[in-house]
Amino acid sequence: MELVDIMPTLMEFCGEEVPAGIHGRSLMPVLTGRAPLDHHREYVRCEYYNALPSRGEPTYGTMVRDRRFKLAVYHGHDLGELFDLERDPGEFENLWENPEYASVRFDLMKRSFDALAFAVDLGPPRRRE
């Protein structure tokens, strides 16, 4: 679930129409049992600030997780974490530098980057003249 899913959920619960341009989706189908939880999203993504406070400088991080893998990237540093949650649900084995998981790492980074790009506010509709 993304934080942006809460507003459309509350609006649907109140019988209001969700405005165009809202990136979230209502959780009402999941909450009312009309759809299973895994129907809602293929992956989740979050952003966080001051992810590595021990480095002494603010660090920006992003995380993307699908049903099997979790990737955390610490931007501005050559650091990250990649976990295979089927094999390692406790997240003890960091696969970030494992060449066997390079394609998984790339795919998750691309998903995260695409999600960021698609979340941009496009502004008002363009006028046709």
ABEGO torsion letter per residue (X at the ends): XBAAAAAAAAAAAAGBBBBBGBABBBAAAAAAGABBAAAABABBBBBBBGABAAAGBBBBBBBBBBAABBBBBBBGBBBBBBBBAAABAAGABBAAABAAAAAAAAAAAAAAAAAAAAABBAEBBBBBX
